[in-house]
Amino acid sequence: MSVEWCYVIINNLIENYDRYTFYILSAVCIISSILMIFHKNAMYSVLYLLICFFSVAGLFVMLNAQFLSIVHVIVYAGAIMVLFLYVIMFLNMSTPSLYEKAN
C-alpha cells in the first residue's frame, strides 16, 4: 500500500514532464531577469542575463524551434554578451573617477 503512491507520483511526472519543464524554465527566466535588474554589480547582472538567455533558448527548444534556439544562443549569448562584458571591463567601474579623486 505504501509503495503505490510512489508509482502514482512517478507516472504523473513522466506524463507531465513538458509542463514541469516549462514551469522550471519560466521560473528560472523570471528570477534571473529580476536579479539582473536589481543587482548592484554589473558583472553579476551580465551573468544573470546569460542565464535568462539560456532559459529562453530552452523554451524555444520546447516549442520545436531548435534553429531559433541555436541562433539565440549564438547571437545573444555569444556575441552580444561578449560585447557587454567588454564594455563593462573597459569602463572599469570599480576604480574611482578623476572627478572623485579631485574632491
C-alpha positions, 0 to 999 in steps of 0.5 A: 500500500505504501509503495503505490503512491510512489508509482502514482507520483512517478507516472504523473511526472513522466506524463507531465514532464513538458509542463514541469519543464516549462514551469522550471524554465519560466521560473528560472527566466523570471528570477534571473531577469529580476536579479539582473535588474536589481543587482548592484554589480554589473558583472553579476547582472551580465551573468544573470542575463546569460542565464535568462538567455539560456532559459529562453533558448530552452523554451524555444527548444520546447516549442520545436524551434531548435534553429531559433534556439541555436541562433539565440544562443549564438547571437545573444549569448555569444556575441552580444554578451561578449560585447557587454562584458567588454564594455563593462571591463573597459569602463572599469567601474570599480576604480574611482573617477578623476572627478572623485579623486579631485574632491 
